[in-house]
Amino acid sequence: ELWEKAMITGLTAKNKVAFIDGTITKPDVTTGAKATEVNAWVVVNSMVTSWILNVIDPKLHASFSYADSARSIWENIQNRYAVPNVPKIHQLKTNIASCKQGSLSVVEFFSKLMGLWNELDNYVKRPICKCEAAEKYAKLAENDRVHQFLMGLDDDLYSNVRSQLLAFDPLPSRDKIFSMVQ
């Protein structure tokens, strides 16, 4: 979702994502944390909580105002509102599949596809994987997007270029293909 992306971007810029992802938890004085550490956590947590409350609809404040941490507010919002939007995902995939250059310049067409891909990536949360196959799956996804771009190009103008590019093994990256077509 766009609100989630915007919030994470803002928190990342301030180096505060750890307060909503659970990486930084409240220090506990009974386990040896100093009072100054607890106080520092409370101050930053309050600031992050305030940022979250300032971006959500004021009508929702009452249901989140008494949460004890920014993390608990974030989890609550996630559980209530971050549901998969299957019809939107389907529409984006349909738009991508049917996206053609038409009267657009190559730059405009590529930008349109990039926008659709980025929006789809916001809705479809791919699992984070660090296994040996992760790189191969990423390359397959990249190749799919290269093919979508090439399929959408105007046949009359770019069929020869498309044939030449498809002869590369392995396929160049999406950005490299775009540069070569342009």
Secondary structure, DSSP 8 states (H G I E B T S, - for coil): -HHHHHHHHHHHHTT-THHHHSSS----GGGT--HHHHHHHHHHHHHHHHHHHHHS-GGGHHHHTT-SSHHHHHHHHHHHH----HHHHHHHHHHHHT---TTS-HHHHHHHHHHHHHHHHHHS------STTHHHHHHHHHHHHHHHHHHHS-HHHHHHHHHHHHT-SS---HHHHHHHH-
